[in-house]
Structure formats: C-alpha cells, structure tokens
Amino acid sequence: MPGIDYSERIPNNVNLIENRRLQRALEEWQPKFLEWWHDMGPVGFQGNEVYLRTAVSVDAQGWAHFDWVRMPEYRWGIFLAEPEPSRLITFGDHKGSPAWPEVPGEYRGVLRRLIVTQGDTEPASVEQQRHLGKTCPSLYDLRNLFQVNVEEGRHLWAMVYLLDAHFGRDGREESEALLQRRSGDADKPRILGAFNERTPDWLSYLMFCFFTDRDGKYQLASLAESGFDPLSRTCRFMLTEEAHHMFVGESGVQRVVQRTCELMREHRTDDVRKHGGIDLATIQRYINFHCSVSLDLFGSEVSTNAANFYTMGLKGRFEETKKDDDHRLKDATYTIADVQGDRLVTRPEAALVSLNERLRDDYVADCARGVARWNQVIKQHGIDTQLRLPHRAFHRAIGAFADVKASPDGRVLSQAEWDAKHRAWLPTAEDQAFVGSLMQGVTEPGKFASWIAPPSRGINSKPIEFEYVRLP
Ligand code: BYC
C-alpha cells in the first residue's frame, strides 16, 4: 500500500481513519502547526505559487509529484516507509528479537527524549531560514529554499505523529512544546546548539544545508536502525527527502566556489570582493564555522547516553547491519580523539560509549568527499588553493575539546594565540557585513546573483530559466 490517501484532512499512509483518538489529536494540532507556520515560517511569498514536490507514495521510485502549490496549502502529512515483514532488532541487548510495534515501557522516557530532540531541529531550521526569501540569488534557489522548508515542516509532522500515537498525554504535551520553543530565543531556545545560531545570509544557508542537514542524515540513519519499528519506518522515509537538502548545500556551495574561481581567473586576483564574488578565504571561514557547530551535534566523544541508546536497541550505528562484528559491542574498543595536556591525541576507548564519535567519523568522511568535489572545481580553474575541513578540536562547544583552544589545522593554542588569530579562522563581523551586502534579491527567471553560478540543470527536467516561483 505505498499510496498515500490525499482525500483525508491529514494525508497519511498509516490508516489514520481507523484510529479516531489519534486522528482527533492530530487534527487539533494541525491548526496550531499552521499558526506556527504563519508566524515563524518563511517571511513573504506565502501567497505565491511555488513549484514544489509532494510525496505521493513511499516507493523509492516515483515517490514525488511536482506541482504549483502555495506554501500554506502544502499537504503536510504522515508517511512511513513500508514495513519489513518479521523485522528483527539488529543490535544491543535485544538483538534477534522482533522489532517493537509499540514503545517498550521501560524505555519510554529515553525514546521520547530522542524523538523530541530530533523533532525540535525541524521547526528550528525553518525559523532560522525564515528571512532568506527576499534576498534569494535566483528563483531556482528560492524554490529550493521553500522545498526544504516545507519538508522540514513535514519532518516535524513525522515526529509529532510518533509522539501522539505512542506517548499518550506526555506525547501530546511534547507536540505542543515543539511549536513553542524558538530558535535563538533566550528563554525558550531550541534544544541543540546549532539550531540556535542565526542563518543571516545565503552563504550561511548553503553551508547549513551541507553541514547541518548532513548531521540529519547520519542521525536519521542511526534512528532508522531502531528496534522501535515506527521510528525506523518514519526515519527511512525522511531520509528520502533529506537527500535533496544536502544536494542544495553541496551544489550550492559548489556554485559559489565556481563563480569565485571564474572571477579570480577573469580579473587575475584573489580579491574578488570588488567584482561581486566571495573570496575563497571567506568561504573557508564559513566552512570552519558551520563544520564546527555541526560536529557538536553528535554529542560528547564519550557518552553513556549513546551507550544506553544502543544497548537498549533504540539508536544504532550508521549502516548497522553492514558492520562486521557482534552488534553488541560489550568487549570492543574504538579509537577516539582526545586532548592530553597541550596535545591532541587519539586513544582507545570502550566502543559502546564511543558511538557518538564513531558516527562523527562517518560524518566527517562524508563531508570530506563533498569538500574534495569543491576542490576539483578550484583545480579545474588552475587555481592552487584548497578548501579544508577544520580539525575536529577547532571551535568546539561540546565534548572533550570544549575547553580547548585549537587551530583549524589541529594545534592546541594558548588563549593569547587564539585571541590573536581566531579572526583569520571564523567569519568576522566584516565578512558578514560584506556577504550581507551581496544579498540582493534576484527574481527574474534565469538570472543569478553575481556571487553564485547557475546550476548545471533545473528541477524535475525543467529549464534553469523556468519560473519556479510565480511572482505577481
Ligand atoms: N547542543 O552524552 P552527550 C536534523 C546535550 S539534525 C546542545 O554528550 P548524547 C536536521 C545532550 O542532549 C539531527 N546540547 O550526548 C538538520 C545531553 O543533554 P541531556 C537531529 C547538546 O546524549 C537540519 C547532554 O548534552 N537529531 O535532523 O549522547 C535541518 C549530554 O549529552 C548537544 C538528533 O540529534 C548540542 N550540540 O547525544 C533540519 C538525534 N550535544 O539529555 C533537521 C537525536 C549534546 O543530558 N538526538 N547535548 O539533557 C540524539 O541522538 C542525541 O540527543 C545527541 C546527543 C546525538 C544530540
């Protein structure tokens, strides 16, 4: 039954119609979600038709339908990947037992906390990006922004469904609270650090899609391994949508790098600012910032929380079933990064408590592949510079490196050295003002801002000059 019922007030493939209590709870939440979308969703453009994709099935092939939609009329709904018959838990103490269709009573609190933390990031990102519309570099990019925003809204629905369906009154209270916290708010901030940072310009946004959405990929993939089957199924389908968000980030930064290189060649200078481009040094500082705050999202290197999530069968490793070990990890070790005195070192640690670091390793390797593709563009222009990921000890706020000052190339620094040098490594107020000055909305179909190259192709085989957002 991969089809999704769109005749329902809340589109779904979970037979909502047969669960009146749940249907009522979600129908009560729906207007509150729409109110939140109105207050905290994209500023402007709410009455414009946008060329958006909507999930019409959870089949890997042909799951999306593209059409003109006004964002408030987007059909947010509940879509779980198809169940795997007789699915077994693949790790932890319950390895080999049937996956749970309901929440195991003893894990209720922990599971709720995980789902709430995941759910909290989704509306947070929409809030962070709400002011970007008016400074879009093109209609193509504007459409992609709104696509990401409506899908993050849908991911919130996905978590609210789990909370309402499986956690009773507590779950409904958490669903309300997800609409009440606000990114960056001093009194009721979002749960995780990166989701309280500002996304003031499009370079920050593209970096966010590359680095922070990629944390989403790794966290969702780990939760997709969960023994709690509804969580696994919902995360599996979310990952289908998530791929586009990372595409927006990777291809977006690549287009910025491309434009910078073109300007460098054309004007024979590294200083492309006066020609309307963003210099590679500034791009590097943005990478350093967004990578480091996203590394924090994996939690501490040594975490008993992570060990418990795993032992309980709630959160696995990335591609758990492909790992060639006992999937219990009681006696295994793993090499983690640490600091000893003024040296950054690696050392063995019990594998179970090292699961955050292990996931961070998978993530860093994936980020490095993207950066290598950006460097290819630089190389193709005959330019002898490389972009780099910062060392994982650089600019961290969570875990072993939170109290260490380290350089992007991985040297421990004194406070005085850090004070003297950090402006070369992180976006400065002047960088931000310059990038901000480039942010002038470009909304003529087929036209692009001076600082970003056009994409190589349009969306859903449409031409690049397609009117992706219909403006009056
Ligand atoms: N900021 O043992 P620790 C996405 C807290 S992104 C603030 O080190 P643990 C998306 C931690 O909560 C994916 N607090 O870490 C992307 C804990 O607090 P409590 C989101 C932090 O618990 C773009 C305490 O510090 N999904 O989908 O092993 C757009 C000690 O924790 C931070 C998930 O994160 C931080 N950075 O792991 C839209 C998956 N880091 O509980 C969407 C669910 C840690 O003692 N979450 N803390 O009060 C988890 O699996 C875990 O909660 C974490 C932390 C991996 C985040």
Residues whose N, C-alpha, C, O or C-beta is under 5 A from the ligand:
A	BS01	BYC	L114 T117 Q118 T121 E122 S125 I191 L192 G193 T212 D213 D215 G216 Q219 D296 L297 F298 G299 S300 S303 T304 N305 A306 I398
